[in-house]
């Protein structure tokens, strides 16, 4: 699996989305990571926070996911 950086990461397909979920699994305190992408897909955005207190935004635009550090 390639290492993906959260800041400004662009995800083009569901497989890459799964890679990101695996990559950030250690940093999140959530049980079901898929719900972040589901929420972003239906509401255009989703927010989450990692254990270090960093805030992230997942945006869904034009069939692509964008993960931005806030």
N, C-alpha and C positions, 0 to 999 in steps of 0.2 A: 504494500500500500504506500502510495506516495504521501509525503508529509504535506498537509495543507495548513496554511497560515490563516487564522480567523479574520484578521484585519483585511477588508477589501476582497475577501475570497469570493469568486464567482463560480456558481455551481450550474452546470449545463444539463444535467440529467439525473434521474433517480439513483443510478449507480454511484455517481460522484457524491450525491447527497448522503448515501449510506457510508461512504468513505469518511465524510466529514463527521457523521454521527459517531463512527468508531474513533476518530481522532479526538473528538472533544469529550468522549465518554468519561475520561478521568477527571475532567475539569468541571463537570456539571453535577449538581446534586439532585437531578431529576431521575425518575424511574423509567419513564417512557419517552425516549428522545424523539421518536417519530412524531409525537404530537406537536412539537415545535414547528416542524415543516408543514404538517397538516394545518395548523393554525395560521401560519404565514400564507399558505396557499389560499385559504378561504377568506382571510381578513387583510390580505396584502402585507401584513407585517406581524412579527412576534418578537418579544423581548425575553432575554434571559440573563442571568448573572452567574459567574463562575465562583469557585470557592475563595478566590483571591479578591472578590469584590468588583471585578471588572464587569461592565455592562455591555451587552451585545444586542444588535438588532438584526433579525433576519427579514429581508424584504423579498417579496415575490413580484417580479415585473416581467411581463412578456414571456412567460414560461421559464424564467430563470430565477434562481435564488441568489441573493447577495447577503453576505454576512459582514456586518460592520461593527467595529468596536466603538462604543459611545463614551 
